[in-house]
Amino acid sequence: ALDRELAVDKEHITIEGDNVIYKNSWVAAGNKVTWNMLHYDVQLIGGMVLHQGKIAEMATGEGKTLVSTLPAYLNALSGMGVHIVTVNDYLARRDQEWNGPLFEFLGLTTDCIDKHQPNSERRRKAYMADITYGTNNEFGFDYLRDNMVHQPDEMVQRKHHYAMVDEVDSVLIDDARTPLIISGPVPRGEEQQFAQLKPRIEKLVEEQRRIITKSLTEAKKLIAEGKADKENGGLHLYRAYRGLPKNTALIKFLSEEGNKQILQKTENYYLGEQQRNMPKVDAELFFTIDEKHNSVDLTTKGLNLITGHAEDPNFFVLPDIGSELAEIEKMDAGDEEKAKRKDALLQDYAIKADRIHSLQQLLKAYTLFEKDVEYVVIEGKVKIVDEQTGRIMEGRRYSDGLHQAIEAKENVTVEAATQTFATITLQNFFRMYHKLAGMTGTAETEAGEFWEIYKLDVVTIPTNVPISRKDEQDLVYKTKREKYKAVIDEIEALKEKGRPVLVGTTSVEVSELLSRMLTQKKIQHNVLNA
């Protein structure tokens, strides 16, 4: 019955009487492929490792896609479903179209969730297939959507039985703590205050920059004189870091030998003893930034700067609800008057809370989020850049008013705010599977983390033939200018030999910089970035 059903849509399957004829050529990702592969012994070992719920570390070009067919088939026989997780939708579609006919010949069904709309009947059907392909994000988002439905029959996923993750180090380590968030529009209430607050924030950031420049200059002078301790150079350096950790001059200074250690030593001292000495660091600052926790806090000095002379001094200060309500209760007034005063107090609290939240998000936008690094502006819209791939994350928006703050900063249309409805990290999502396995070319360095977080062993699979590639030592340069010049010189030398070159960068900004340098050298090239 399955053969006849498949023969309707698939050109490589024909029915002749009672016989089903499968051709070994079909179309995958728009190209005709011919299946003429058999598993090598080392690939059989890789399949065994994946079936045991471990991570198979296989060198690039050793056939991870072919290896995945072995445990996928074996675990699908239970009828509980197998999820093959890829890092992008192209690979999910390609692998399903490439390997699907092999599984179908063996009587199993396959599908790819990325081919179907979320919450659709076709996506539910894709999850009911024996083997389901898809991207890590889509598997995670479908789980979140299932947690928001009202009836069990509206859910698309079934129980999480067995998942095989391609590029497992990227998904389970690099992106592990990245939250998947489903957000929706905030009901229209108070109008966004970003436009009114923006001039105050710009003034605040400008004043802070002056202080940081002064602190950094003092730190450089004292450290050069050999006074790098926590009371002198270290203090000024740590103050600059607390004030603007993304300051270009600071980052450059910290890249010089020994300066990071001075900062670390000073930070450890001031964070000790329950931060008793921290006011000494923050006394000069208008606001402090905790880069690790992505948070910004105004100091009293900053509060005074942005509060207008004619304004209420508590314009940006939340009232103490508990004590104020207690005062109202003690009043010699009727119940109606007390209720009226309580409502006024709560309304004042809500307005100020909203104002302070908008202020903090704007401060974050100006100090922690850089254009062409965390986001780009295209056709009047702010678009998030994936820090791992450098590609635009279409349709994604920062939540809790942060995206609106960045839009206000960049002078583009501020769109409706969103609020979080459901969220989960990839780490917590994949830990729900009864059995988890993964493949990658580089996992041994993270073996400890894989065991600690997921209880996953890493097994290195030998190559089918000895590796002829020669891995050179890393080259380290004192400055970025020297590093980029060396990159251009290497590209020039390889070009003269007629060899193609692929250059990977960590940000859009760096890719554009290298592009300009190549253009100056009249070297033809293409740029692929967000």
C-alpha positions as CSV (number, residue, x, y, z in Angstrom):
1,A,0.0,0.0,0.0
2,L,2.9,2.4,0.8
3,D,4.6,1.6,-2.5
4,R,1.5,2.4,-4.5
5,E,0.9,5.6,-2.5
6,L,4.6,6.7,-3.2
7,A,4.5,5.8,-6.9
8,V,1.8,8.5,-7.4
9,D,4.3,11.3,-6.6
10,K,7.7,9.8,-7.1
11,E,9.1,9.3,-10.6
12,H,11.8,6.8,-9.5
13,I,9.1,4.4,-8.3
14,T,6.9,2.5,-10.8
15,I,4.3,-0.3,-10.4
16,E,4.3,-3.1,-13.0
17,G,1.5,-5.5,-12.1
18,D,2.3,-6.8,-8.7
19,N,5.9,-5.7,-8.8
20,V,7.3,-2.4,-7.5
21,I,10.4,-1.1,-9.4
22,Y,12.7,1.4,-7.5
23,K,15.3,3.2,-9.7
24,N,18.5,4.2,-8.0
25,S,18.4,7.8,-9.3
26,W,16.1,10.6,-8.1
27,V,16.1,14.3,-7.5
28,A,17.4,15.8,-4.2
29,A,17.7,19.6,-3.6
30,G,17.1,20.3,-7.4
31,N,19.9,17.9,-8.6
32,K,19.7,14.4,-9.9
33,V,21.5,12.0,-7.6
34,T,22.4,8.3,-8.2
35,W,22.6,6.1,-5.1
36,N,25.7,3.9,-5.6
37,M,27.2,4.0,-2.0
38,L,28.0,1.2,0.4
39,H,29.0,1.8,4.0
40,Y,32.7,1.5,4.8
41,D,33.7,-0.4,8.0
42,V,34.5,2.9,9.8
43,Q,31.0,4.2,8.9
44,L,29.5,1.1,10.4
45,I,31.4,1.9,13.6
46,G,30.0,5.4,13.4
47,G,26.5,4.0,13.1
48,M,27.0,1.8,16.2
49,V,28.2,4.8,18.2
50,L,25.1,6.8,17.2
51,H,22.8,4.0,18.0
52,Q,24.3,3.7,21.5
53,G,23.4,7.4,22.2
54,K,26.9,8.8,21.9
55,I,28.6,11.5,19.8
56,A,30.5,10.3,16.8
57,E,33.4,12.7,16.0
58,M,34.0,12.2,12.3
59,A,36.4,14.2,10.1
60,T,34.9,16.4,7.3
61,G,34.2,14.4,4.2
62,E,33.9,11.0,6.0
63,G,30.2,10.7,5.1
64,K,28.2,11.8,8.2
65,T,25.0,11.9,6.2
66,L,25.5,8.3,5.0
67,V,26.4,7.2,8.6
68,S,23.1,8.7,9.9
69,T,21.0,6.3,7.8
70,L,22.1,3.3,9.9
71,P,20.9,4.3,13.4
72,A,17.9,6.2,11.9
73,Y,16.6,3.0,10.3
74,L,17.3,0.8,13.4
75,N,15.6,3.2,15.8
76,A,12.7,3.9,13.6
77,L,11.7,0.2,13.7
78,S,10.3,0.9,17.2
79,G,7.5,3.0,15.6
80,M,8.2,5.8,18.1
81,G,9.8,8.2,15.6
82,V,13.3,9.4,14.9
83,H,14.3,13.1,14.6
84,I,17.3,14.0,12.5
85,V,18.3,17.6,13.4
86,T,20.3,19.8,11.0
87,V,21.6,23.4,11.4
88,N,19.7,24.9,8.5
89,D,16.6,24.2,6.4
90,Y,18.5,23.6,3.2
91,L,20.3,20.6,4.8
92,A,17.1,19.3,6.3
93,R,15.3,19.3,3.0
94,R,18.3,18.0,1.0
95,D,19.0,15.1,3.4
96,Q,15.4,14.1,3.5
97,E,15.1,14.1,-0.3
98,W,18.5,12.3,-0.6
99,N,18.0,9.6,2.0
100,G,14.2,9.4,1.9
101,P,14.0,6.9,-1.0
102,L,16.4,4.5,0.8
103,F,14.1,4.4,3.8
104,E,11.0,4.2,1.7
105,F,12.4,1.1,-0.2
106,L,12.8,-0.5,3.3
107,G,9.1,0.3,4.2
108,L,9.6,3.4,6.3
109,T,8.1,6.9,5.8
110,T,10.1,10.1,6.0
111,D,9.3,13.8,5.9
112,C,10.8,17.2,6.6
113,I,9.0,19.7,8.9
114,D,10.6,22.7,7.3
115,K,8.6,22.0,4.1
116,H,5.3,22.7,5.9
117,Q,3.7,25.6,7.8
118,P,3.7,25.6,11.6
119,N,0.5,24.3,13.3
120,S,-0.6,22.7,10.0
121,E,-2.0,19.3,9.4
122,R,0.9,18.5,7.0
123,R,3.4,19.4,9.8
124,R,1.6,17.0,12.2
125,K,1.8,14.3,9.5
126,A,5.5,15.0,9.1
127,Y,6.0,14.3,12.8
128,M,4.0,11.0,12.4
129,A,6.5,9.8,9.8
130,D,9.0,7.1,11.0
131,I,11.9,9.5,10.3
132,T,11.5,13.3,10.5
133,Y,14.1,15.8,9.4
134,G,14.2,19.4,10.5
135,T,16.2,22.3,12.0
136,N,16.9,22.5,15.7
137,N,15.0,25.8,16.0
138,E,11.9,24.4,14.3
139,F,11.8,21.3,16.5
140,G,12.1,23.6,19.5
141,F,9.5,26.1,18.3
142,D,7.0,23.3,17.6
143,Y,7.4,22.1,21.2
144,L,6.7,25.7,22.5
145,R,3.6,26.0,20.2
146,D,2.3,22.6,21.5
147,N,2.5,24.0,25.0
148,M,0.2,26.9,24.0
149,V,-2.6,24.9,22.5
150,H,-6.0,24.3,24.2
151,Q,-6.7,20.7,23.1
152,P,-4.3,17.7,22.9
153,D,-5.4,17.0,19.3
154,E,-4.0,20.4,18.3
155,M,-0.5,19.4,19.1
156,V,1.8,18.4,16.2
157,Q,4.7,16.6,18.1
158,R,4.6,13.2,19.7
159,K,6.9,11.9,22.5
160,H,10.6,12.7,22.1
161,H,12.1,9.3,21.5
162,Y,15.4,9.5,19.6
163,A,17.2,12.6,18.2
164,M,20.3,12.6,16.1
165,V,21.9,16.1,15.9
166,D,24.2,17.1,13.0
167,E,27.0,19.6,14.0
168,V,26.2,18.7,17.6
169,D,28.8,21.0,19.1
170,S,27.3,24.0,17.4
171,V,23.7,23.1,18.6
172,L,24.3,21.7,22.0
173,I,27.3,23.8,23.2
174,D,27.6,27.1,21.2
175,D,23.8,27.7,21.0
176,A,22.9,25.8,24.2
177,R,21.8,28.7,26.3
178,T,20.3,30.7,23.5
179,P,16.6,30.9,24.3
180,L,13.9,30.1,21.7
181,I,11.1,32.6,22.3
182,I,7.6,32.9,21.0
183,S,6.3,36.4,21.5
184,G,3.2,38.3,20.6
185,P,2.1,41.9,20.5
186,V,1.6,43.8,23.7
187,P,-2.0,45.1,24.1
188,R,-2.1,48.8,23.2
189,G,-1.8,50.8,26.4
190,E,0.7,53.5,27.1
191,E,2.4,54.9,24.0
192,Q,6.1,53.9,23.6
193,Q,8.3,56.5,25.3
194,F,11.4,55.9,23.4
195,A,11.2,59.1,21.3
196,Q,10.9,61.3,24.5
197,L,13.6,59.5,26.3
198,K,16.1,59.3,23.5
199,P,17.7,62.8,23.9
200,R,18.3,62.1,27.6
201,I,19.9,58.8,26.9
202,E,22.1,60.3,24.1
203,K,23.3,62.9,26.6
204,L,23.9,60.3,29.3
205,V,25.9,58.1,27.0
206,E,28.0,61.0,25.7
207,E,28.8,62.1,29.3
208,Q,29.7,58.5,30.2
209,R,32.0,58.3,27.1
210,R,33.9,61.4,28.4
211,I,34.5,59.7,31.8
212,I,35.6,56.4,30.2
213,T,38.1,58.2,27.9
214,K,39.5,60.0,30.9
215,S,39.6,56.8,33.0
216,L,41.3,54.8,30.2
217,T,43.9,57.5,29.6
218,E,44.7,57.5,33.4
219,A,44.8,53.7,33.4
220,K,47.3,53.6,30.5
221,K,49.5,56.2,32.2
222,L,49.5,54.5,35.6
223,I,50.1,51.0,34.1
224,A,52.9,52.3,32.0
225,E,54.5,53.7,35.2
226,G,54.2,50.2,36.8
227,K,51.2,51.2,39.1
228,A,48.8,48.6,37.9
229,D,47.4,47.7,41.4
230,K,43.7,47.8,42.4
231,E,44.0,51.3,43.8
232,N,45.6,52.9,40.8
233,G,45.8,51.7,37.2
234,G,43.7,48.6,37.9
235,L,40.9,50.8,39.4
236,H,40.7,53.1,36.4
237,L,40.8,50.2,34.0
238,Y,38.0,48.4,35.8
239,R,36.0,51.6,35.9
240,A,36.3,52.0,32.1
241,Y,35.2,48.3,31.7
242,R,32.2,48.8,34.1
243,G,31.2,51.9,32.2
244,L,31.5,50.9,28.5
245,P,32.8,47.3,28.0
246,K,32.4,47.6,24.2
247,N,34.5,50.8,23.9
248,T,36.8,50.3,20.9
249,A,39.9,51.9,22.6
250,L,39.3,49.7,25.7
251,I,39.0,46.5,23.7
252,K,42.2,47.3,21.8
253,F,44.1,48.1,25.1
254,L,42.8,44.8,26.7
255,S,44.1,42.9,23.7
256,E,47.7,43.9,24.6
257,E,49.7,41.5,26.7
258,G,49.0,41.4,30.5
259,N,46.2,44.0,30.5
260,K,43.4,41.4,30.7
261,Q,45.1,39.9,33.7
262,I,45.2,43.3,35.4
263,L,41.5,43.7,34.8
264,Q,40.6,40.2,36.0
265,K,42.7,40.7,39.2
266,T,41.0,44.0,39.9
267,E,37.5,42.7,39.2
268,N,38.0,39.8,41.5
269,Y,39.0,42.2,44.3
270,Y,36.1,44.5,43.9
271,L,33.6,41.7,43.5
272,G,34.8,40.1,46.7
273,E,33.5,40.8,50.2
274,Q,30.0,41.1,48.8
275,Q,31.1,44.0,46.6
276,R,31.7,46.3,49.6
277,N,34.3,48.4,47.7
278,M,32.3,48.6,44.5
279,P,31.0,52.2,45.2
280,K,34.6,53.4,44.8
281,V,34.6,52.1,41.2
282,D,31.1,53.3,40.3
283,A,31.3,56.8,42.0
284,E,32.4,58.5,38.8
285,L,30.0,56.7,36.5
286,F,26.5,57.7,35.3
287,F,25.5,54.0,34.7
288,T,27.1,50.6,35.1
289,I,27.1,47.7,32.6
290,D,27.2,44.0,33.4
291,E,28.2,42.5,30.1
292,K,27.9,38.9,31.2
293,H,24.3,39.3,32.3
294,N,23.4,41.8,29.6
295,S,22.1,44.3,32.2
296,V,22.5,48.1,32.7
297,D,21.9,50.0,36.0
298,L,21.7,53.8,36.5
299,T,23.7,55.3,39.3
300,T,22.4,58.2,41.4
301,K,24.7,60.5,39.4
302,G,23.1,59.3,36.2
303,L,19.6,59.7,37.6
304,N,20.3,63.3,38.5
305,L,21.7,64.0,35.1
306,I,18.6,62.8,33.2
307,T,16.0,64.2,35.6
308,G,15.0,67.7,34.3
309,H,15.3,70.7,36.8
310,A,11.6,71.4,36.6
311,E,10.6,67.7,37.0
312,D,9.7,65.7,40.0
313,P,13.0,64.4,41.5
314,N,11.3,61.0,41.7
315,F,10.5,61.0,37.9
316,F,12.6,57.8,37.4
317,V,12.2,56.4,41.0
318,L,9.7,53.7,41.8
319,P,7.5,54.3,44.9
320,D,7.8,51.9,47.8
321,I,4.4,50.3,47.3
322,G,4.4,48.4,50.6
323,S,5.1,51.4,52.9
324,E,2.9,53.8,50.9
325,L,-0.1,51.4,51.0
326,A,0.5,51.0,54.8
327,E,0.4,54.9,55.1
328,I,-2.9,55.0,53.2
329,E,-4.4,52.4,55.5
330,K,-3.4,54.5,58.6
331,M,-5.1,57.6,57.1
332,D,-8.2,59.0,58.8
333,A,-10.4,58.8,55.7
334,G,-13.3,56.8,54.3
335,D,-13.0,53.5,52.4
336,E,-13.8,55.3,49.1
337,E,-11.1,57.9,49.6
338,K,-8.6,55.1,50.5
339,A,-9.5,53.1,47.5
340,K,-9.0,56.1,45.2
341,R,-5.6,56.9,46.7
342,K,-4.5,53.2,46.3
343,D,-5.6,53.2,42.6
344,A,-3.6,56.5,42.0
345,L,-0.6,54.9,43.7
346,L,-0.7,51.7,41.6
347,Q,-1.2,53.8,38.5
348,D,1.8,56.0,39.3
349,Y,3.8,52.8,40.0
350,A,2.8,51.3,36.6
351,I,3.7,54.5,34.6
352,K,7.1,54.8,36.3
353,A,7.9,51.1,35.9
354,D,7.1,51.4,32.2
355,R,9.2,54.5,31.9
356,I,12.2,53.0,33.8
357,H,12.0,49.8,31.6
358,S,12.0,51.9,28.4
359,L,15.0,53.8,29.8
360,Q,17.0,50.7,30.5
361,Q,16.2,49.1,27.1
362,L,17.3,52.3,25.4
363,L,20.5,52.3,27.4
364,K,21.1,48.7,26.4
365,A,20.5,49.6,22.7
366,Y,23.1,52.3,22.9
367,T,25.8,50.5,24.9
368,L,25.5,46.7,24.3
369,F,24.1,46.5,20.7
370,E,26.2,47.6,17.8
371,K,25.0,48.2,14.2
372,D,26.6,45.7,11.7
373,V,27.6,43.4,14.6
374,E,24.4,42.3,16.5
375,Y,22.0,43.8,13.9
376,V,21.8,45.5,10.5
377,V,19.5,48.2,9.2
378,I,18.0,47.3,5.8
379,E,15.3,49.3,4.0
380,G,14.4,51.1,7.3
381,K,14.1,47.9,9.3
382,V,16.3,46.5,12.1
383,K,17.2,42.9,11.4
384,I,19.0,40.6,13.9
385,V,22.2,38.9,12.7
386,D,23.0,35.4,13.8
387,E,26.3,35.6,15.6
388,Q,27.3,32.1,14.7
389,T,26.6,32.3,10.9
390,G,26.6,36.0,10.2
391,R,23.2,35.6,8.4
392,I,20.1,37.7,8.9
393,M,17.5,36.0,11.1
394,E,14.4,37.0,9.1
395,G,11.2,37.6,11.1
396,R,13.0,37.5,14.5
397,R,12.7,40.4,16.9
398,Y,14.2,41.1,20.3
399,S,11.6,40.9,23.0
400,D,10.6,43.1,26.0
401,G,10.9,46.4,24.1
402,L,14.6,46.0,23.2
403,H,13.9,45.9,19.4
404,Q,11.8,49.0,19.6
405,A,14.7,50.7,21.6
406,I,17.1,49.8,18.8
407,E,14.6,51.1,16.2
408,A,14.4,54.4,18.0
409,K,18.2,54.6,18.3
410,E,18.5,54.1,14.5
411,N,15.7,56.6,13.6
412,V,13.6,54.0,11.8
413,T,9.9,53.3,12.3
414,V,9.3,51.9,15.8
415,E,7.0,48.9,15.4
416,A,4.6,47.4,17.9
417,A,6.2,46.0,21.1
418,T,6.1,42.2,21.8
419,Q,5.9,40.2,25.0
420,T,7.2,36.6,25.7
421,F,4.5,33.9,25.6
422,A,6.8,30.8,25.8
423,T,10.5,30.1,25.9
424,I,13.0,27.3,26.2
425,T,16.7,26.9,25.6
426,L,18.0,24.3,23.1
427,Q,19.9,22.7,26.0
428,N,16.6,22.0,28.0
429,F,14.7,21.0,24.9
430,F,17.2,18.2,23.8
431,R,17.5,16.9,27.3
432,M,13.9,15.7,27.0
433,Y,14.7,13.0,24.5
434,H,14.8,9.4,25.7
435,K,17.9,8.9,23.6
436,L,20.2,11.6,22.1
437,A,23.1,11.2,19.7
438,G,25.2,13.6,17.6
439,M,27.7,13.9,14.8
440,T,30.4,16.6,14.3
441,G,34.0,17.0,13.1
442,T,35.1,18.8,16.2
443,A,33.8,17.5,19.6
444,E,36.8,16.2,21.5
445,T,37.6,19.6,22.8
446,E,34.1,19.8,24.4
447,A,34.0,16.2,25.6
448,G,33.9,17.3,29.2
449,E,31.0,19.6,28.7
450,F,29.0,17.1,26.7
451,W,29.3,14.6,29.6
452,E,28.6,17.1,32.3
453,I,25.5,18.6,30.7
454,Y,24.0,15.8,28.6
455,K,25.8,12.7,29.9
456,L,27.0,12.1,26.3
457,D,30.2,10.3,25.5
458,V,32.4,11.4,22.6
459,V,33.9,8.7,20.4
460,T,36.4,9.6,17.7
461,I,35.8,7.5,14.5
462,P,38.9,6.7,12.5
463,T,39.1,7.9,8.9
464,N,38.6,5.4,6.0
465,V,42.0,6.4,4.5
466,P,44.9,8.3,6.3
467,I,44.4,12.1,6.3
468,S,46.8,13.8,3.8
469,R,45.9,17.4,5.0
470,K,48.6,19.2,6.9
471,D,47.3,21.2,9.9
472,E,49.5,24.2,10.6
473,Q,50.0,26.0,14.0
474,D,47.8,29.1,14.6
475,L,49.5,32.5,13.8
476,V,49.1,35.2,16.5
477,Y,49.6,38.9,15.8
478,K,50.0,41.8,18.2
479,T,47.4,44.0,16.4
480,K,44.4,43.5,14.3
481,R,46.0,45.6,11.5
482,E,49.0,43.2,11.3
483,K,46.6,40.2,11.3
484,Y,44.4,41.6,8.5
485,K,47.4,42.5,6.4
486,A,48.8,39.0,6.8
487,V,45.3,37.6,5.7
488,I,45.4,39.8,2.5
489,D,49.0,38.8,1.8
490,E,48.1,35.1,2.1
491,I,45.0,35.5,-0.2
492,E,47.2,37.3,-2.8
493,A,49.8,34.5,-2.7
494,L,47.1,31.8,-3.1
495,K,45.4,33.7,-5.9
496,E,48.7,33.9,-7.9
497,K,48.8,30.1,-7.6
498,G,45.3,29.9,-9.0
499,R,43.8,28.4,-5.8
500,P,40.3,29.4,-4.6
501,V,40.1,30.9,-1.0
502,L,37.3,30.9,1.5
503,V,37.7,33.5,4.3
504,G,35.5,33.2,7.4
505,T,34.9,36.2,9.7
506,T,33.2,36.7,13.0
507,S,31.1,39.7,12.0
508,V,29.6,41.6,9.1
509,E,31.9,44.5,10.0
510,V,35.1,42.5,9.6
511,S,33.9,40.9,6.3
512,E,33.3,44.4,4.9
513,L,36.7,45.6,6.1
514,L,38.5,42.7,4.4
515,S,36.4,43.3,1.3
516,R,37.6,47.0,1.2
517,M,41.3,45.8,1.6
518,L,40.9,43.3,-1.2
519,T,39.3,45.9,-3.4
520,Q,42.3,48.3,-2.8
521,K,44.6,45.4,-3.9
522,K,42.3,44.9,-7.0
523,I,41.6,41.3,-6.0
524,Q,38.2,40.1,-7.3
525,H,36.0,38.5,-4.7
526,N,32.4,37.9,-3.5
527,V,31.1,38.8,0.0
528,L,28.5,36.6,1.6
529,N,27.1,38.2,4.7
530,A,23.9,39.5,6.3
